[in-house]
Amino acid sequence: MRRLKQLRTYEVALSRAGLGPVAGIDEAGRGACFGPVTVAACILPDRPIPELKGLTDSKKLTARRREALFDVVLEKAVSFSVVHISAKLIDARGIHTANLDGARKAIAALDVRPGYVLVDAFKVPGLPAPQLPIIGGDYTARCIAAASIVAKVSRDRLITELARDYPQYELERHKGYGTKAHMDAVRRHGASQLHRYTYANVAAADAEFRRSTNQP
């Protein structure tokens, strides 16, 4: 396949083969230890979108650039969806299973049924359309890169809102990831109901808090 502008090679080839529309799936917050994992699905039109120039993996972009691209993706998308899978469900089912649940729910929530799904990195059993897992998909497939932007910005905004309810953790600084400052805060204040207790760093920090305060 010849390489097309704006990471559209997979999408255009599949659409030309009669397998469109093509949806991309990606997540944000898998490695965090507070709050949900957020999964997004996105279908973009086949044509180039000049405003999406520079679209790539959300983690490689500045927060300001992500916000700008987020608005463009939502404006231009044929369809998109966002699903938050709670810390409680992550603890109950494990992060990988929770991530798969989120991917299936995100595809089901699209108001346009995809003919094909491109997934970043791993296969998602139970999707209603054929799929292709792509290692590094957010670098090579535009719809996955768009989904990564939607997931990342949506989760960051949610965590920033939650920071008002949990000011002791300074969530706005680290967005729930296990930084030293975050774990120090858990040692001082204990873990909240939105922490992932099955994560070793949370369990250890919370146990240290309980020992220091003589709590069972």
N, C-alpha and C positions, 0 to 999 in steps of 0.2 A: 504494500500500500504506500502510495506517495504521501509524504508528510504535508499536512495542510496547516494553514495558519490557525493560531489560537488553540492548539491542542485538539483539533476537531477530527483527526484522522479516523479514530474508532467510530465516532458518532456518525460521520458522513458515510463511511463504508457500510455500516450496519443499516442506516436508513436507505441507502441505495439498493441494498439487498432485500428491502421490504421488511426489515426487522425493527423499524422505528415505531414510535418515538423512543429515544434512548435516555434512560435515567441513570444518574450517578448517585452513589451513596458514600458518605463518609461520616466520621464521628469526631467529637471533641470531649476531652475530660476522661479518657480511659485511664490515664496515669495519675489523675488527681486522687486525693483521699478524702475530700469533702464534696458533697453535692452530687448531682446526677452525672451520668454520661449522656451526652446529647448527640442524637443521630439525625442527620438531615438527608433528604433525597431531593434531587433537582433535575428537571428536564429543561433544556435550553433549545431554542430554535436552531436549525442546521446552519443558518447563515452566520457569517462573521459579525461580531458585535464590537465595534471600535472601542466602546467605553470599557470593555473587559480586557484591553491590552495589558499584558503583564500579569494576568491571572495565573496563580500557581498555588502550591501548598500554603494554606493559611499561616502555618507556623513560620514561614519564611518572609512574611510581610509585617510591616509595622501595624500597630493597632489602628492608626489613622487611615492607612491604606485599606485595611480590612473593612473598616466601617464604610468607606467610599464604595468599595466593590460590592459589599453587602447590599447597599441600596440599589445598585445597578442590577445585580442578580435578581432581586425581588421584583424589580420593574420589568425586566426583560424575559424572565422565565415563563415557559409555557405552563409549568406547574412546579410547586415546591412544597415541602412539608418539614416539620421539625417535631421530634419526639424526645422527651426527657425521661430517662429511666432512673428512678430514685436510688439513693444510697441504700435504702432498706432492701430493695429488690436486688441490688448488686451483692449485698451481703448474703442474701438468701440463695441466689442462683449462681453467683460467680460472675466476674466481670465479662468473660468471653460470652457466656450464655446470655447475659443481660444485653450485651452489645448486639448479638444476633437477634434477640427479641426486638430491640429498637429498630434494627434495619428492616425487619419484616413489617413492623408497624408503620415505619416511615413510607415504605412503598405502598402499603394499603391506604395511607392517608392522602396520597396524590389524587387530585381530581381528574387526572388524565392517566389512563392505564398504559404503562410502558410496554413496548414490544420486546425490549431487551434492557438488561440492567448491567452496568459496569460498577464493580465494587473494588474499593481500595484494599488490596492485600489478601483477603480470605473469602472463601465461598460461604454463602448464606443459605443453608438448607430451607426449603419451604417457600421460596419466592414464587409468585404466580407467572413468572416470565423467565426465559433463559437468561443466563448470566455469564459474565467473564470476570474473575478476580484478576486484578492487575497489580503486581508489585510496584510500588511507587506511582500508583494511579493518579494521585493528585498532582504529579509532575507531567503526566502524559495524556490525560483525558480531561477535557474542559468541564464536562458535567460533574466529574468527581471533585475537581478543584473548586467548582462553584459550591458543591455540597459541603466541602470542608470550610469554606468561608461562612456559609449560613450556619453550620453547626457551631463553629468557634465563636462568632459574634453573638449568636443567640445565647450560648452558655455563659459567655463573659458578662452579658447584660443581666442575666438571671443571678449570677453570683454577686454582681455589684449591688443588686437589689437586696439580696440576702445579707450582705455586709452590714446593712442598717439594723438588722435584727440580731446579728452576732458580731458586734464591734470588737469584741475581745480578741478575735482571730485576725483582724486586719485583712480580710478576704480580698479587698480591692487591690491589694498589692500582689498577691500570688495566685488568685483565682482558685484557691482550694488545693493547689499542688503542695507536695510535702516538703516545703522549704524548711530551713533551720528555724527561721522566725515563726513559721506556722507551728512546727512541732514544739518549740519552746512555749508557745501560747497554750497548746494542749496540756503541756506539763503543768502550767500555772493554773489553768481554768478547767481542765478536764475536756473530754470530747463531747460534742453536741449530738443531738438526735440525727443530724444530717451528715455526720462523719461515717466513713466506711470502717466499721469495727473489725472486719476480717483482714484489713490491711495491717501488716506487721508494725509499721511505724506508728499508726494510730493506737493499736492495742498496747504497744510498749509505752508510749507517752501517756496514755490514759491510766495505765497501771501505775506509772510513777506518780501521777497526780493523786491517785487513790491512796497510795502508800503514804505520801506526804501529808495527807489530810485525814488519815486513819479511817478511810471509807472502805467498806467491803467490796 
